[in-house]
Every structure is written in structure tokens, then in C-alpha cells.
Amino acid sequence: MYRFMIVLMLVASMVMADEIFLNRNVQETQIKLVQDNLQAREAASLVFQAQVASVTTESVETPAGVFTHLYIPGWQYTNNPGEPQLPVMNKIIEVPMGGALSVRLVSANKLEGMTRDYNIQNALYPCQPSYRKDQKETPFVYSRDAYQTAPKANPVVSVEEIGIMRNARLAMISFMPVEYSPVDGKVGFYTDMTAEVVVENVNWQATQELKQGTNSAFAFMSKHVITPASLVAQPERATTYLIVAGKIFEGSASLNDFIAHKKAKGYNVVVKYLAAGSTVDAVLAVIKTEYNNSKPTFLLIVGDNEQIPGKSVGQYTDLYYSSTMVGGDSDYLPDMLCGRFSAQNEADLAAQINKTIAYENKQFSDAGKFLKQYALVAGWDSSWSVKRGYPQIRYAYKYWFNETKGFEKPILEVVAGRNVFLSGKSQDATANIVALVNSGVGFFNYTAHGSQSDFSDPNFTQANIEALTNTNKYPLVIGNCCLTSSYQVSMCFGEKWLRAKDKGAIGYIGGSNYTYWDEDLWFGNGYYVFDNNTTSGNAPEKSVTGAGMYDTGFGEYHNDLPIKLTNNASVMVAGNLAVQASTSSRKLYYWQVYHLFGDPSLPCYWNGK
């Protein structure tokens, strides 16, 4: 058992930084697929190459002393709090159906010596946990035992099965290029690694059957997954839209209007009504039967928790209604894109449907000018606003919400009408944010503290939603914060955005339980290592991040198809895929807690396109 010394976190200061050049022949530190042997009769495999050009070191002052922080651009870190933090690179890969996966290191160049030989003057920095957003203290975690005992051996390369997502069997390949022994001060660097992932007993018939589900609505996966050429399939346009509604909505005029609207958009709409009191298993059985019949792309649940219950797994979730169609009960990767019109009565439902139809038909009150407006808010937390909130919001407007993408220019000054809010104190510019959203924005993203009833700081309440006058200027709202999608309560904050009549939003994405600072930042920006640039509040360079929700929201992947491919549900799934690509221990948890209230197929008309 490790003995942990925990003290309050102080602001770490960077003493010095240096670069260790490992392989000057490598132009780019990366992982790439170099050989596709899946069609081989024996030992079907994929060959990957991982190259490391250099490692950056930074000396960091902490409450436990000075440590050296190792950083490889584009790589990640191990996740063992209190133990020496080592670089690791994860990549989600696609493999064919069949037997077990294995991996072997084919070759590697290794440099080794004493830490002093590489000018590493201190012990390597201990890994720190991600903190829940409602936690008030941020302790520094350091395990003395981990630095005083022989390190456990870690494989240079490993592979782990993830599950099946719609039409793809996914796995994670991981490279660990650094070995470190704090007891005797030894260090080793692998600079040019080649590894082979072997798939036993490839089942090409099952693979081809799975590939029949390749769908344009899932094209965003290409930003997150390395797919071998032998597994690339031509996507088909989304066709079937499954609605599972509470029996009380059978004959609903507004739901009938929505069904007709979706049919007019080209969908084959299938509707199933379930009586009140139906169990999660009963709902799931109906969905699985229809998935086997028509393989729907979208799943819309109509009703509140009393009509169509979410599954209680520590938090209420709709995840398993969309994720267990192909890979079985333990598979948590979605096979359909899911959303919920949470409604307790016809009035609740009509408010959501009327706004959705008007939005999809582009019936805007100002000719769509509001779509070029946005509200990006890093809320207040004395410990984390700068270190996690600022980088997320700065990434959003640096690469996406700006003039080059067709939006209004980002304005950060403290003036009425600004569109970027980096909180510098509690309840900073609350009235300005409410006024901006009321004037009409196409996108509203808040990251900080939340509750079942509000964005907490700056405060945006259910009463503020009720007082809005943004008719036909409805945004997609994303709350990277705690509890706002807790739909087991009578009306949570996310539900209020949708149920507000002729005001509010056409989509809300948020957590049904507590969320975390690190994972929420990855959800937004894509997975990357937090270095001094991050803790100083700056956006990462796009070259060192994976894909997150912003990148997917702006994606156009098959321009030959006459549809808008990005939708509200794909934005949420992309955020969770970013967490999936990380070393977080909360991957399943994030799939469970994040929910979409609204139509999952609704296009992202961001910037008016």
C-alpha cells in the first residue's frame, strides 16, 4: 500500500525548461499506420510506427519539492496519481471482427543512461488526479513509496479492446517511450518503435455485415479513429429514425407534426409507444428488436424519466439504449445517435418540437444573423478557471469561433455585447452574458460549476431562461459542468432550456452527475497534455491535440452527400471520444453522464452554414 502525503496545492512555478534531442532524423513525433496486413491468410495484422524526436523537460516547484516534468508534444501521460508521470501515446484504431487482439514490439531504438546524463536534475513529476468540479480543495498528491521502491515494468506497447461503435470494432494501441527508475536515477528513451497488432481468426463475413451499417452520420469518427484502407466503407445516407415515446404521447398533435417533418426530410420514421411503468429492460428490448429490423441511425426518446426511464448506474443515463445493439450488454460505445425530448405533458413536448422544426427549416427571425453570434464562458473558480476554463474557451475562438470561420470577431473587453467571457472573479459579467444570449446566439458554451437548476458562476438560472425573448433565435447550449442534465428531478436546467416556449434552446448537452476539470477540457478541445502553457490559461496548438466537440461541430466529411453531416448528437459523442482517447479512469462514466436534450439529428447551423 502506498503512503500518500497530501498537502494543499500551491501555484507551481517553472524554474527552467530544456529539450532533449533523441532522434534528429525524425521530422515529426507521431504514431502512424505503416502496413495493412489484414487481408493476409495467416497472422492478419496492422503495423504501426511511433517516432519520438525529442523530449522537453521543465523544472517545477511544488509543495513536495522541485520535480522535473517530461513533455512530448502530441503525447499524453500515465494516470497513476502520486507516481512518476511518464509519457504515453494512445490511438484509437479500427480492427476487423474476429478473435483476440495481441501486440508485439517488432523493433525499437533505445537510449539509456542516468538522469544526470540528460540534464534531468530532479525526480520526475508525480501524476496528479483530475478533480471533480464541485471540490473546493485541490491537494497535491505525492507517493513517497513509489519513489523509493523499484518501479513496476510497463510494456513499451500494448493494445486493449474498447468495443463496437455502429460499424467499427475499436481498440486502443498505447506506446510508452520512457522507462524511469527513481531509486537509482536511471532513464531510458525509445525513439523509433515499430509494433504489430495481430487479430486472431479474422471473420470477414461478420466484418462485412458490420460494415453494412456504415453511415454518413457517423463520418465524424474519421477524426478520432485510425481506419486501415481494407476496412474503409462508403457511407450511406442516414435513413431510419427511431422514436420511442411514452404512451401518453400517442396521438399527440405536436409529435405527429414532428414525424411528418422528419419524413419530409427523407427519413424512414419508426415510432414505438410504451406504457407508463415500463422497465429499462422492456424499453431496451423494443429498441433492440427495431435495431435488428432496420438499423436506425438516430434514436429519439420522448418523455421524462417517469415515461421512459433512464438506467440508474450511480447517475441516470440513456447510454445503454443506444450502445448495446451490436457489442453486447457490456459495450458502451453508441451504435445510434441519441437524444431525448424530456416532456411530462403535451405542452412540454410542443414547445420543443415547434422550436426544432422552425430551426431545421431555417425559420429565423433575423435571417440567421444570430448564428454568427456566440457566447463562450469560462466561469469562475479560484483554483481552476485559468488552468482549465481559459484554455478551453481560448481554443474555441482561436480556431473556430472567429472571423475566418464566418463568425463575429471575438471580443474579450468588459463591455456590453462582448462574446467571450474569461471570468476574473465570482459572478463576473453575469448580466452581460444573459443579455447576450437573449439578443440571440447560435452557440452557448459554459465551463465551470453547475447544479441541477443553473450555471452557478456566472449565474444563469431557470428564471433567466423563462425571461428570455429570443424567439426563433435558438442556440445549442453545452454545459461542461456538474448536474445540469439530472433528468430524474422534476425539471433540471437542461430540460428547462428545451421546454421554454418560444424561447430557450433547441439542444442542451450536459452532465447528469458531477464532471471533472481535466476530462471536460478534453471533451471540448480533444485530448492533449497539460503543460505550463495550459496552466497559464492558453489554448494548445492544434497540432498537439486530438479532436474534440468543437472540431466535430465544424466538420464536413463527405461533401458529395446533399446533407449537413454534423448534428447535435455527434458533437456530444465526439467529446466523449476525446475522453476515450485519453488515459482517464472515467471513460465509461463520461459516456454515462453526458446527455443531449433535443433532436439528435438536428444539424449544427453554426455560423449560418
Helices and strands as residue ranges (DSSP letters): E 4-8, E 13-21, E 30-37, E 45-51, E 54-62, E 65-71, E 76-77, E 87-95, E 101-107, E 110-114, G 115-118, E 139-143, H 144-148, E 157-165, E 168-175, E 178-181, E 186-190, E 192-199, H 204-211, G 216-223, E 225-226, G 229-231, E 240-246, G 247-249, H 253-264, E 268-274, H 280-294, E 298-302, E 311-312, E 316-317, H 319-323, E 337-341, H 346-360, G 369-372, E 374-378, I 385-389, H 390-399, G 403-405, E 420-422, H 430-439, E 443-447, E 454-456, E 459-461, H 462-466, E 476-480, H 493-499, E 507-511, H 517-525, H 532-535, G 542-544, H 549-553, H 568-580, H 587-593, E 594-597, G 606-608
